[in-house]
């Protein structure tokens, strides 16, 4: 697992997330561990390194 840090788009808290390196591209929804709002997470890995990461708020 790869640990990746990013800022929550809602509360601006720094969040730590474990990324599964066995899947090169992923897109899913995960709740912020601080404010509990849903975050759309997208990332891409190449040779064990994060080459793209995006965390967005979800329009409601």
PDB file of N, CA, C and O in Angstrom:
ATOM      1  N   UNK A   1       0.845  -1.183   0.000  1.00  0.00           N
ATOM      2  CA  UNK A   1       0.000   0.000   0.000  1.00  0.00           C
ATOM      3  C   UNK A   1       0.892   1.250   0.000  1.00  0.00           C
ATOM      4  O   UNK A   1       1.969   1.272   0.597  1.00  0.00           O
ATOM      5  N   UNK A   2       0.409   2.272  -0.683  1.00  0.00           N
ATOM      6  CA  UNK A   2       1.117   3.548  -0.732  1.00  0.00           C
ATOM      7  C   UNK A   2       0.336   4.581   0.074  1.00  0.00           C
ATOM      8  O   UNK A   2      -0.873   4.720  -0.110  1.00  0.00           O
ATOM      9  N   UNK A   3       1.005   5.298   0.955  1.00  0.00           N
ATOM     10  CA  UNK A   3       0.344   6.352   1.716  1.00  0.00           C
ATOM     11  C   UNK A   3       0.452   7.655   0.931  1.00  0.00           C
ATOM     12  O   UNK A   3       1.531   8.043   0.484  1.00  0.00           O
ATOM     13  N   UNK A   4      -0.698   8.325   0.774  1.00  0.00           N
ATOM     14  CA  UNK A   4      -0.739   9.581   0.019  1.00  0.00           C
ATOM     15  C   UNK A   4      -1.504  10.614   0.842  1.00  0.00           C
ATOM     16  O   UNK A   4      -2.555  10.312   1.408  1.00  0.00           O
ATOM     17  N   UNK A   5      -0.972  11.833   0.905  1.00  0.00           N
ATOM     18  CA  UNK A   5      -1.602  12.920   1.649  1.00  0.00           C
ATOM     19  C   UNK A   5      -2.233  13.909   0.681  1.00  0.00           C
ATOM     20  O   UNK A   5      -1.677  14.199  -0.379  1.00  0.00           O
ATOM     21  N   UNK A   6      -3.408  14.427   1.059  1.00  0.00           N
ATOM     22  CA  UNK A   6      -4.075  15.451   0.255  1.00  0.00           C
ATOM     23  C   UNK A   6      -4.951  16.293   1.175  1.00  0.00           C
ATOM     24  O   UNK A   6      -5.137  15.956   2.345  1.00  0.00           O
ATOM     25  N   UNK A   7      -5.483  17.378   0.648  1.00  0.00           N
ATOM     26  CA  UNK A   7      -6.327  18.286   1.415  1.00  0.00           C
ATOM     27  C   UNK A   7      -7.789  18.044   1.086  1.00  0.00           C
ATOM     28  O   UNK A   7      -8.164  17.977  -0.084  1.00  0.00           O
ATOM     29  N   UNK A   8      -8.614  17.913   2.114  1.00  0.00           N
ATOM     30  CA  UNK A   8     -10.051  17.733   1.920  1.00  0.00           C
ATOM     31  C   UNK A   8     -10.609  18.977   1.231  1.00  0.00           C
ATOM     32  O   UNK A   8     -10.319  20.093   1.663  1.00  0.00           O
ATOM     33  N   UNK A   9     -11.404  18.812   0.168  1.00  0.00           N
ATOM     34  CA  UNK A   9     -11.963  19.973  -0.535  1.00  0.00           C
ATOM     35  C   UNK A   9     -13.065  20.697   0.253  1.00  0.00           C
ATOM     36  O   UNK A   9     -13.495  21.781  -0.141  1.00  0.00           O
ATOM     37  N   UNK A  10     -13.517  20.113   1.344  1.00  0.00           N
ATOM     38  CA  UNK A  10     -14.558  20.731   2.172  1.00  0.00           C
ATOM     39  C   UNK A  10     -13.975  21.474   3.364  1.00  0.00           C
ATOM     40  O   UNK A  10     -14.168  22.681   3.509  1.00  0.00           O
ATOM     41  N   UNK A  11     -13.251  20.738   4.225  1.00  0.00           N
ATOM     42  CA  UNK A  11     -12.793  21.316   5.496  1.00  0.00           C
ATOM     43  C   UNK A  11     -11.314  21.715   5.477  1.00  0.00           C
ATOM     44  O   UNK A  11     -10.815  22.295   6.442  1.00  0.00           O
ATOM     45  N   UNK A  12     -10.615  21.407   4.382  1.00  0.00           N
ATOM     46  CA  UNK A  12      -9.199  21.756   4.190  1.00  0.00           C
ATOM     47  C   UNK A  12      -8.251  21.039   5.151  1.00  0.00           C
ATOM     48  O   UNK A  12      -7.100  21.446   5.304  1.00  0.00           O
ATOM     49  N   UNK A  13      -8.721  19.993   5.789  1.00  0.00           N
ATOM     50  CA  UNK A  13      -7.847  19.198   6.656  1.00  0.00           C
ATOM     51  C   UNK A  13      -6.931  18.328   5.792  1.00  0.00           C
ATOM     52  O   UNK A  13      -7.315  17.897   4.705  1.00  0.00           O
ATOM     53  N   UNK A  14      -5.726  18.079   6.284  1.00  0.00           N
ATOM     54  CA  UNK A  14      -4.821  17.172   5.586  1.00  0.00           C
ATOM     55  C   UNK A  14      -5.256  15.741   5.894  1.00  0.00           C
ATOM     56  O   UNK A  14      -5.385  15.353   7.055  1.00  0.00           O
ATOM     57  N   UNK A  15      -5.478  14.971   4.840  1.00  0.00           N
ATOM     58  CA  UNK A  15      -5.974  13.602   4.959  1.00  0.00           C
ATOM     59  C   UNK A  15      -4.892  12.643   4.464  1.00  0.00           C
ATOM     60  O   UNK A  15      -4.203  12.924   3.484  1.00  0.00           O
ATOM     61  N   UNK A  16      -4.755  11.533   5.139  1.00  0.00           N
ATOM     62  CA  UNK A  16      -3.852  10.470   4.719  1.00  0.00           C
ATOM     63  C   UNK A  16      -4.702   9.326   4.177  1.00  0.00           C
ATOM     64  O   UNK A  16      -5.669   8.907   4.813  1.00  0.00           O
ATOM     65  N   UNK A  17      -4.340   8.825   3.004  1.00  0.00           N
ATOM     66  CA  UNK A  17      -5.092   7.742   2.383  1.00  0.00           C
ATOM     67  C   UNK A  17      -4.126   6.668   1.907  1.00  0.00           C
ATOM     68  O   UNK A  17      -3.051   6.978   1.394  1.00  0.00           O
ATOM     69  N   UNK A  18      -4.506   5.415   2.076  1.00  0.00           N
ATOM     70  CA  UNK A  18      -3.706   4.304   1.562  1.00  0.00           C
ATOM     71  C   UNK A  18      -4.209   3.935   0.178  1.00  0.00           C
ATOM     72  O   UNK A  18      -5.394   3.659  -0.006  1.00  0.00           O
ATOM     73  N   UNK A  19      -3.310   3.932  -0.795  1.00  0.00           N
ATOM     74  CA  UNK A  19      -3.645   3.598  -2.176  1.00  0.00           C
ATOM     75  C   UNK A  19      -3.166   2.187  -2.485  1.00  0.00           C
ATOM     76  O   UNK A  19      -2.061   1.799  -2.103  1.00  0.00           O
ATOM     77  N   UNK A  20      -3.999   1.430  -3.173  1.00  0.00           N
ATOM     78  CA  UNK A  20      -3.684   0.049  -3.537  1.00  0.00           C
ATOM     79  C   UNK A  20      -2.878   0.050  -4.834  1.00  0.00           C
ATOM     80  O   UNK A  20      -3.425   0.371  -5.889  1.00  0.00           O
ATOM     81  N   UNK A  21      -1.588  -0.302  -4.785  1.00  0.00           N
ATOM     82  CA  UNK A  21      -0.743  -0.261  -5.982  1.00  0.00           C
ATOM     83  C   UNK A  21      -1.005  -1.395  -6.975  1.00  0.00           C
ATOM     84  O   UNK A  21      -0.423  -1.403  -8.060  1.00  0.00           O
ATOM     85  N   UNK A  22      -1.866  -2.347  -6.627  1.00  0.00           N
ATOM     86  CA  UNK A  22      -2.147  -3.446  -7.552  1.00  0.00           C
ATOM     87  C   UNK A  22      -3.116  -3.038  -8.663  1.00  0.00           C
ATOM     88  O   UNK A  22      -3.256  -3.750  -9.658  1.00  0.00           O
ATOM     89  N   UNK A  23      -3.786  -1.891  -8.495  1.00  0.00           N
ATOM     90  CA  UNK A  23      -4.691  -1.371  -9.522  1.00  0.00           C
ATOM     91  C   UNK A  23      -4.133  -0.024  -9.971  1.00  0.00           C
ATOM     92  O   UNK A  23      -4.019   0.899  -9.165  1.00  0.00           O
ATOM     93  N   UNK A  24      -3.788   0.094 -11.241  1.00  0.00           N
ATOM     94  CA  UNK A  24      -3.071   1.273 -11.733  1.00  0.00           C
ATOM     95  C   UNK A  24      -3.930   2.536 -11.807  1.00  0.00           C
ATOM     96  O   UNK A  24      -3.414   3.640 -11.629  1.00  0.00           O
ATOM     97  N   UNK A  25      -5.224   2.393 -12.064  1.00  0.00           N
ATOM     98  CA  UNK A  25      -6.128   3.546 -12.107  1.00  0.00           C
ATOM     99  C   UNK A  25      -7.345   3.241 -11.258  1.00  0.00           C
ATOM    100  O   UNK A  25      -7.922   2.157 -11.343  1.00  0.00           O
ATOM    101  N   UNK A  26      -7.730   4.210 -10.435  1.00  0.00           N
ATOM    102  CA  UNK A  26      -8.907   4.017  -9.590  1.00  0.00           C
ATOM    103  C   UNK A  26      -9.705   5.309  -9.508  1.00  0.00           C
ATOM    104  O   UNK A  26      -9.169   6.411  -9.617  1.00  0.00           O
ATOM    105  N   UNK A  27     -11.002   5.133  -9.312  1.00  0.00           N
ATOM    106  CA  UNK A  27     -11.913   6.269  -9.106  1.00  0.00           C
ATOM    107  C   UNK A  27     -13.013   5.780  -8.172  1.00  0.00           C
ATOM    108  O   UNK A  27     -13.691   4.796  -8.469  1.00  0.00           O
ATOM    109  N   UNK A  28     -13.191   6.460  -7.051  1.00  0.00           N
ATOM    110  CA  UNK A  28     -14.195   6.045  -6.080  1.00  0.00           C
ATOM    111  C   UNK A  28     -14.550   7.196  -5.157  1.00  0.00           C
ATOM    112  O   UNK A  28     -13.928   8.257  -5.205  1.00  0.00           O
ATOM    113  N   UNK A  29     -15.552   6.981  -4.316  1.00  0.00           N
ATOM    114  CA  UNK A  29     -16.010   7.957  -3.329  1.00  0.00           C
ATOM    115  C   UNK A  29     -15.588   7.476  -1.952  1.00  0.00           C
ATOM    116  O   UNK A  29     -15.786   6.315  -1.593  1.00  0.00           O
ATOM    117  N   UNK A  30     -15.005   8.388  -1.189  1.00  0.00           N
ATOM    118  CA  UNK A  30     -14.622   8.072   0.196  1.00  0.00           C
ATOM    119  C   UNK A  30     -14.948   9.281   1.063  1.00  0.00           C
ATOM    120  O   UNK A  30     -14.735  10.421   0.650  1.00  0.00           O
ATOM    121  N   UNK A  31     -15.463   9.033   2.265  1.00  0.00           N
ATOM    122  CA  UNK A  31     -15.791  10.125   3.174  1.00  0.00           C
ATOM    123  C   UNK A  31     -14.544  10.665   3.849  1.00  0.00           C
ATOM    124  O   UNK A  31     -13.634   9.914   4.198  1.00  0.00           O
ATOM    125  N   UNK A  32     -14.515  11.987   4.028  1.00  0.00           N
ATOM    126  CA  UNK A  32     -13.423  12.636   4.765  1.00  0.00           C
ATOM    127  C   UNK A  32     -13.436  12.119   6.196  1.00  0.00           C
ATOM    128  O   UNK A  32     -14.498  12.046   6.813  1.00  0.00           O
ATOM    129  N   UNK A  33     -12.281  11.762   6.730  1.00  0.00           N
ATOM    130  CA  UNK A  33     -12.203  11.254   8.101  1.00  0.00           C
ATOM    131  C   UNK A  33     -12.388  12.342   9.145  1.00  0.00           C
ATOM    132  O   UNK A  33     -12.547  12.039  10.327  1.00  0.00           O
ATOM    133  N   UNK A  34     -12.371  13.611   8.728  1.00  0.00           N
ATOM    134  CA  UNK A  34     -12.543  14.721   9.670  1.00  0.00           C
ATOM    135  C   UNK A  34     -13.981  15.251   9.639  1.00  0.00           C
ATOM    136  O   UNK A  34     -14.647  15.302  10.672  1.00  0.00           O
ATOM    137  N   UNK A  35     -14.462  15.649   8.439  1.00  0.00           N
ATOM    138  CA  UNK A  35     -15.789  16.274   8.345  1.00  0.00           C
ATOM    139  C   UNK A  35     -16.876  15.334   7.811  1.00  0.00           C
ATOM    140  O   UNK A  35     -18.053  15.694   7.806  1.00  0.00           O
ATOM    141  N   UNK A  36     -16.496  14.147   7.369  1.00  0.00           N
ATOM    142  CA  UNK A  36     -17.427  13.096   6.896  1.00  0.00           C
ATOM    143  C   UNK A  36     -18.133  13.413   5.577  1.00  0.00           C
ATOM    144  O   UNK A  36     -19.064  12.700   5.203  1.00  0.00           O
ATOM    145  N   UNK A  37     -17.724  14.449   4.871  1.00  0.00           N
ATOM    146  CA  UNK A  37     -18.310  14.732   3.567  1.00  0.00           C
ATOM    147  C   UNK A  37     -17.727  13.798   2.512  1.00  0.00           C
ATOM    148  O   UNK A  37     -16.579  13.372   2.635  1.00  0.00           O
ATOM    149  N   UNK A  38     -18.511  13.469   1.463  1.00  0.00           N
ATOM    150  CA  UNK A  38     -18.032  12.554   0.423  1.00  0.00           C
ATOM    151  C   UNK A  38     -17.042  13.232  -0.527  1.00  0.00           C
ATOM    152  O   UNK A  38     -17.279  14.343  -1.000  1.00  0.00           O
ATOM    153  N   UNK A  39     -15.946  12.554  -0.794  1.00  0.00           N
ATOM    154  CA  UNK A  39     -14.900  13.063  -1.692  1.00  0.00           C
ATOM    155  C   UNK A  39     -14.755  12.087  -2.847  1.00  0.00           C
ATOM    156  O   UNK A  39     -14.630  10.881  -2.635  1.00  0.00           O
ATOM    157  N   UNK A  40     -14.771  12.606  -4.068  1.00  0.00           N
ATOM    158  CA  UNK A  40     -14.502  11.771  -5.235  1.00  0.00           C
ATOM    159  C   UNK A  40     -12.985  11.735  -5.434  1.00  0.00           C
ATOM    160  O   UNK A  40     -12.356  12.765  -5.681  1.00  0.00           O
ATOM    161  N   UNK A  41     -12.415  10.553  -5.324  1.00  0.00           N
ATOM    162  CA  UNK A  41     -10.973  10.365  -5.431  1.00  0.00           C
ATOM    163  C   UNK A  41     -10.661   9.675  -6.757  1.00  0.00           C
ATOM    164  O   UNK A  41     -11.287   8.675  -7.108  1.00  0.00           O
ATOM    165  N   UNK A  42      -9.689  10.216  -7.490  1.00  0.00           N
ATOM    166  CA  UNK A  42      -9.200   9.595  -8.722  1.00  0.00           C
ATOM    167  C   UNK A  42      -7.684   9.611  -8.675  1.00  0.00           C
ATOM    168  O   UNK A  42      -7.080  10.614  -8.296  1.00  0.00           O
ATOM    169  N   UNK A  43      -7.074   8.512  -9.055  1.00  0.00           N
ATOM    170  CA  UNK A  43      -5.620   8.518  -9.128  1.00  0.00           C
ATOM    171  C   UNK A  43      -5.121   7.503 -10.137  1.00  0.00           C
ATOM    172  O   UNK A  43      -5.826   6.578 -10.541  1.00  0.00           O
ATOM    173  N   UNK A  44      -3.871   7.717 -10.526  1.00  0.00           N
ATOM    174  CA  UNK A  44      -3.193   6.824 -11.461  1.00  0.00           C
ATOM    175  C   UNK A  44      -1.779   6.584 -10.947  1.00  0.00           C
ATOM    176  O   UNK A  44      -1.102   7.505 -10.490  1.00  0.00           O
ATOM    177  N   UNK A  45      -1.349   5.329 -11.031  1.00  0.00           N
ATOM    178  CA  UNK A  45      -0.013   4.943 -10.578  1.00  0.00           C
ATOM    179  C   UNK A  45       0.804   4.430 -11.757  1.00  0.00           C
ATOM    180  O   UNK A  45       0.265   3.828 -12.686  1.00  0.00           O
ATOM    181  N   UNK A  46       2.087   4.670 -11.708  1.00  0.00           N
ATOM    182  CA  UNK A  46       3.035   4.135 -12.686  1.00  0.00           C
ATOM    183  C   UNK A  46       4.256   3.657 -11.931  1.00  0.00           C
ATOM    184  O   UNK A  46       4.910   4.439 -11.242  1.00  0.00           O
ATOM    185  N   UNK A  47       4.567   2.383 -12.055  1.00  0.00           N
ATOM    186  CA  UNK A  47       5.737   1.783 -11.409  1.00  0.00           C
ATOM    187  C   UNK A  47       5.802   2.103  -9.917  1.00  0.00           C
ATOM    188  O   UNK A  47       6.871   2.384  -9.375  1.00  0.00           O
ATOM    189  N   UNK A  48       4.639   2.055  -9.266  1.00  0.00           N
ATOM    190  CA  UNK A  48       4.589   2.277  -7.820  1.00  0.00           C
ATOM    191  C   UNK A  48       4.578   3.727  -7.388  1.00  0.00           C
ATOM    192  O   UNK A  48       4.605   4.007  -6.190  1.00  0.00           O
ATOM    193  N   UNK A  49       4.537   4.662  -8.334  1.00  0.00           N
ATOM    194  CA  UNK A  49       4.514   6.090  -8.008  1.00  0.00           C
ATOM    195  C   UNK A  49       3.186   6.704  -8.438  1.00  0.00           C
ATOM    196  O   UNK A  49       2.611   6.315  -9.454  1.00  0.00           O
ATOM    197  N   UNK A  50       2.708   7.665  -7.655  1.00  0.00           N
ATOM    198  CA  UNK A  50       1.484   8.384  -8.006  1.00  0.00           C
ATOM    199  C   UNK A  50       1.847   9.402  -9.088  1.00  0.00           C
ATOM    200  O   UNK A  50       2.658  10.298  -8.854  1.00  0.00           O
ATOM    201  N   UNK A  51       1.242   9.262 -10.277  1.00  0.00           N
ATOM    202  CA  UNK A  51       1.500  10.204 -11.366  1.00  0.00           C
ATOM    203  C   UNK A  51       0.332  11.160 -11.564  1.00  0.00           C
ATOM    204  O   UNK A  51       0.474  12.187 -12.227  1.00  0.00           O
ATOM    205  N   UNK A  52      -0.825  10.824 -10.991  1.00  0.00           N
ATOM    206  CA  UNK A  52      -1.998  11.693 -11.063  1.00  0.00           C
ATOM    207  C   UNK A  52      -2.844  11.435  -9.826  1.00  0.00           C
ATOM    208  O   UNK A  52      -3.075  10.283  -9.460  1.00  0.00           O
ATOM    209  N   UNK A  53      -3.312  12.509  -9.173  1.00  0.00           N
ATOM    210  CA  UNK A  53      -4.197  12.373  -8.028  1.00  0.00           C
ATOM    211  C   UNK A  53      -5.118  13.584  -8.008  1.00  0.00           C
ATOM    212  O   UNK A  53      -4.677  14.721  -8.178  1.00  0.00           O
ATOM    213  N   UNK A  54      -6.403  13.320  -7.798  1.00  0.00           N
ATOM    214  CA  UNK A  54      -7.380  14.385  -7.699  1.00  0.00           C
ATOM    215  C   UNK A  54      -8.416  14.014  -6.651  1.00  0.00           C
ATOM    216  O   UNK A  54      -8.885  12.876  -6.614  1.00  0.00           O
ATOM    217  N   UNK A  55      -8.772  14.960  -5.804  1.00  0.00           N
ATOM    218  CA  UNK A  55      -9.800  14.764  -4.776  1.00  0.00           C
ATOM    219  C   UNK A  55     -10.757  15.945  -4.862  1.00  0.00           C
ATOM    220  O   UNK A  55     -10.373  17.086  -4.603  1.00  0.00           O
ATOM    221  N   UNK A  56     -12.017  15.665  -5.230  1.00  0.00           N
ATOM    222  CA  UNK A  56     -12.992  16.712  -5.466  1.00  0.00           C
ATOM    223  C   UNK A  56     -14.217  16.556  -4.581  1.00  0.00           C
ATOM    224  O   UNK A  56     -14.583  15.452  -4.177  1.00  0.00           O
ATOM    225  N   UNK A  57     -14.842  17.694  -4.291  1.00  0.00           N
ATOM    226  CA  UNK A  57     -16.129  17.669  -3.592  1.00  0.00           C
ATOM    227  C   UNK A  57     -17.175  17.150  -4.572  1.00  0.00           C
ATOM    228  O   UNK A  57     -16.989  17.203  -5.788  1.00  0.00           O
ATOM    229  N   UNK A  58     -18.262  16.655  -4.031  1.00  0.00           N
ATOM    230  CA  UNK A  58     -19.345  16.132  -4.850  1.00  0.00           C
ATOM    231  C   UNK A  58     -20.496  17.126  -4.800  1.00  0.00           C
ATOM    232  O   UNK A  58     -20.969  17.491  -3.724  1.00  0.00           O
ATOM    233  N   UNK A  59     -20.938  17.555  -5.963  1.00  0.00           N
ATOM    234  CA  UNK A  59     -22.064  18.494  -6.050  1.00  0.00           C
ATOM    235  C   UNK A  59     -23.325  17.832  -5.537  1.00  0.00           C
ATOM    236  O   UNK A  59     -23.660  16.716  -5.935  1.00  0.00           O
ATOM    237  N   UNK A  60     -24.020  18.522  -4.654  1.00  0.00           N
ATOM    238  CA  UNK A  60     -25.270  17.957  -4.109  1.00  0.00           C
ATOM    239  C   UNK A  60     -26.423  18.896  -4.362  1.00  0.00           C
ATOM    240  O   UNK A  60     -27.555  18.600  -3.980  1.00  0.00           O
TER     241      UNK A  60
END
